[in-house]
Amino acid sequence: MRDEHVPVGPRGRRTNSMWRCRHRRYYLALLAVSLAWVVLIAAIVRFAHIREAQLRTGRGAARLNVAIRTRQGVLPIRLAEVETLKASPLEKWSNEQRKLLNMTFRPWLSARSDCSRLSTGFGHHLPTVALVSLPSSGNTWMRFLIEGGSGVFTGSLYSDLTIVKAGMYGELVPHASGTTIAQKTHGFTTLEGVTASPSEQRRRFAHVHELGCRAILLVRDPAAAIVSHRHLDAAGHLGFAPQSHFEGEGWDKFVDQKAEFWYSLYAAWIEQCPPEQLLVVQYEKLKSQLNTELERVLRFLGVHPDPERMKCIERYPRGNMQRRTRTNNTGPQSPLSERHRQRIKRSVLALHRLVSEHKLGDGIADYL
């Protein structure tokens, strides 16, 4: 029986062909509209990304173009200028930039005593003296004490804006400018020196000859310094690293590397420089015998200790950049294993022998 719904004959075939043609045109039109929408959406997204990048770049440029604001005012230096100025001799600074050299900072401004009037400023024609330490060994605190005791800014081989904003303006000038009384270095224990070969570390990245082979070697118990260094890397000057940073293979490698660096950095200076040009200062003794040890440091720097300034330091010994002691028990209480302690002990023994052999004090046997 013939199906009455199936077109037959020439007329039926023509109708079926027209039907298929109309459907094909419909699908092609739908596809074209869909592609147009896809292209339009892609263009909108791309425009949004470009605009966001422009805004981000503009905001970044705007941030870099602002002057540095510190605890006690605004400096005549823009953020974008910091790296350039650090690498340029003072003679190439503009008159506006050189206004920095006339600025002072009052370390005890908030004190309700005569100490509030004392200030720190830049010096003139000062010799280069390194302040050498492993990170997290009290270097920034020592700088605070030196600046408070001498009234002269300390400098650095680095450009740490956190320190600048805390009032250490010497961080902004070239280390060999003669305007700062001591210059901070961590040698090859940070930045590109970490991955250099041992011979390159000693020859190039220890900064021995760059800083004139005259230095204060600030030494801290390596067990405490290494733990504090881990906090610094993970959470900055004042924060604390989470427990996970003191566990596993990564923590083991960190301890091994820093224990070796703790010895080899100081050894690079002791083995290459005359003993009379070096002063070994232990962080722990600086804390327990503050005035006595600081007077040693100041005399080494050629400064006669001022009684008024020494009294202010004794009264207000803390700087702005010291990490506070934890007030809870959430942090690692003993992150160093017995294997870690044995590795650290080998470094302590080696440095103790070196310090004793070069007659740089009584050694550091108390770290054993």
Sequence and secondary structure as in RCSB ss.txt:
>XXXX:A:sequence
MRDEHVPVGPRGRRTNSMWRCRHRRYYLALLAVSLAWVVLIAAIVRFAHIREAQLRTGRGAARLNVAIRTRQGVL
PIRLAEVETLKASPLEKWSNEQRKLLNMTFRPWLSARSDCSRLSTGFGHHLPTVALVSLPSSGNTWMRFLIEGGS
GVFTGSLYSDLTIVKAGMYGELVPHASGTTIAQKTHGFTTLEGVTASPSEQRRRFAHVHELGCRAILLVRDPAAA
IVSHRHLDAAGHLGFAPQSHFEGEGWDKFVDQKAEFWYSLYAAWIEQCPPEQLLVVQYEKLKSQLNTELERVLRF
LGVHPDPERMKCIERYPRGNMQRRTRTNNTGPQSPLSERHRQRIKRSVLALHRLVSEHKLGDGIADYL
>XXXX:A:secstr
   TTS  HHHHHHHHHHHHHHHHHHHHHHHHHHHHHHHHHHHHHHHHHHHHHHHHHHHHHHHHTSEEEETTEEE
EEEGGGHHHHHTS GGGS HHHHGGGG  B TTTT SSGGGG  BB  SS    EEE  TTSSHHHHHHHHHHHH
SB  EESS  HHHHHTT GGGGS TTSS  S EEE GGGSGGGGGS HHHIIIIIS TTTTTT EEEEE  HHHH
HHHHHHHHHHTTT    GGGGSHHHHHHHHHHHHHHHHHHHHHHHHHS GGGEEEEEHHHHHHTHHHHHHHHHHH
TT    HHHHHHHHHS   SS     SSS S S    HHHHHHHHHHHHHHHHHHHHTTSSS SGGG 
